[in-house]
Amino acid sequence: MTMRRGRTGLDSAIVDVWKREVGALSTRSFAHRLAASEDLVLRLDILQKLEKHRGCVNTVSFNAAGDVLVSGSDDRKVIFWDWESGQAKFSFHSGHHNNVFQAKIMPYTDEQSIVTCAADGQVRHTQIAECEVESKLVARHQGRVHKLAIEPGSPHIVYTCGEDGLVQHIDLRTGSPTCLFTCRPLPSQNYFTTVHLNSITIDPRNPNLLAVGGSDQFARLFDIRSYNWDSSSKYDRPVDFFCPPHLIDDDNVGITGLAFSDQSELLVSYNDEFIYLFTRDGGLGPDPAFATDIFDGSDAGDMTMDKCSGSSISSDAANVKDVPQAYKGHRNCETVKGVNFFGPKCEYVVSGSDCGRIFIWRKRGGDLVRVMEADRNVVNCIEPHPHTTMLASSGIEHDIKIWIPKAIDRATLPTNIQKDRVPNLIPHRIAFFPFDGFYDDDDDGDFICSGDDDDDDDDDDDDDSDEDDDEDDSDDGDNCVNGDCIPDNSNIEEDSEEDDSIEFTSIEDLDENDEFTENFFDDEELVGGTIESENDDSIDSATAADDDLLVDDCSDFGEDP
């Protein structure tokens, strides 16, 4: 009996084309098979670089049609790109006083409605008209806001999370936020009072479910249907917790990125650890303490299966959840990195790395498929195109790279990925708890630099500036209800004149040879056709120069306290 030889990638593609032509394979199925082809992944190469920003590019996002790319940066600019031609269509000042961390186009708005969040703790809604841009403050956090989530298919509903642990629901039609809850640690984690949140994501198959992750080891899943809008119920109790078995008792890790697949699978990226994939039934339940007793601190590698019976060797087999799939090889300890799925049916997992590379794994099995050189320092954001095999990436460098499968030869993996890392990066964990340090204003170094470092006078300057920011934040007003301190968003309109909550800015049309000539740290901007000065809590040029040093050389950061 002869063994049947499996088809190669080219043979399979030819057969698929033949099946499509004779009607044996639908056009949609053919397109999905082609887009998910590993051969295309191995031929990804840089099509072009989008260069207009003058700071680290912290966010890239496509519109629903995929023909427009929007980006935000440390220069506080938001730029709309025609990524196919490589040209910027127009740009505007976001209205934020610090680094823009995320910018998203609201669906079904013809690219005229954008929401942004930033290191200044503000969430802003920008509406674009023919001749001007109106930016309005819609919510505020006491601390940086790294991520926001848009309800799938809704042009009005946005959720935000911040380092203050607060999760807010915003209806853009009313412009008023609703404070849902403050994320609290487990009773056993009594050494801190609030989970500083870095990421939020919504299940596309069930928009009632949202997941958040931050400064501890648990990704928490909430059901919005359990919230009573008259605040008569306690909504801060998650319906499920997600954590790998060996990290349940590890208080030294945190979550930097979350993503849901189209199959409701949850992808969780840990700092100085791996990326894990959880199925919908792979959670620990609403009481993770019970799961801790079951696993008893066992490592994921110890969760072996009986090959004969297919059941767990543990006596508590009925209670033990499936061990999540791990994705290894990258490095995530310098910045707050995102994580994402790639492919028409989320066949791949993609992430940036501190070594300046993009890592691509097969979702099923966790095999590393591709490693691509993308940045001299750190890659933070990777955004897949909504319809085709294409990626946009950004990081510490001031450009955006567009990746399409255009290489003639198939790429191969480096021989020694761990050894061939960028040599100037300092191995340490991201620190989430600012006891004796300060937060860098740039998202290229979201860990805490020790305030005791006397080798760099710039650190002391940044420390002073951040203390001033903290004093300004303390004036925003807090409401303390049952010990939960939340921002007083009812005063947003009242404080509008001081905080420039509503700003009118002219659109900057960009042509092929146009360059930004202004100093992006200069706080003078065009508002309503006249030059006005923003309030005093924005970055001055001296502090900006110090921050620029931090952007260009990651090795200048000190060790964690």
Buried (B, 14 or more C-beta within 10 A) or exposed (E): EEEEEEEEEEEBBEEBEEBBEEEEBEEEEBBBBBBBBBBBBBBBBBBBEBBBBBBBBBBBBBBBEBBBBBBBBBBBBBBBBEBBEBBBBBBBBBBBBBBBBBBBBBBEBEBBBBBBBBBBBBBBBBBBEEEBBBBBBBBBBBBBBBBBBBBBEBBBBBBBBBBBBBBBBBBBEEBBBBBBBBBBBBEEBEEBEBBBBBBBBBBBEBBEBBBBBBBBBBBBBBBBEEBEEEEEEEBBBBBBBBBBBBBBEBBEBBBBBBBBBEBBBBBBBBBBBBBBBBBBEBBBBEEBEEBBEBBEEBEBEBBEBEEEEEEBEBEEEEBBBEBBBBBEBBBBBBBBBBBBBBBBBBBBBBBBBBBBBBBBBBBEEBEBBBBBEBBEBBBBBBBBBEBBBBBBBBBBBBBBBBBBBEEEEEBEEEEEBEEEBBEEBBEBBBBBBBEEBBBBBBBBBBBBBBBEBEEBEBBBBBBEBBEEBBEBBEEBBEEEEEEBBBBBBEEBBEBBEEBBBBBBBBBBEBEEEEEBEBEBBBBEBBBEEEEEEBEEBBBEEEBBEBBBEBBEEBEBBBEBB
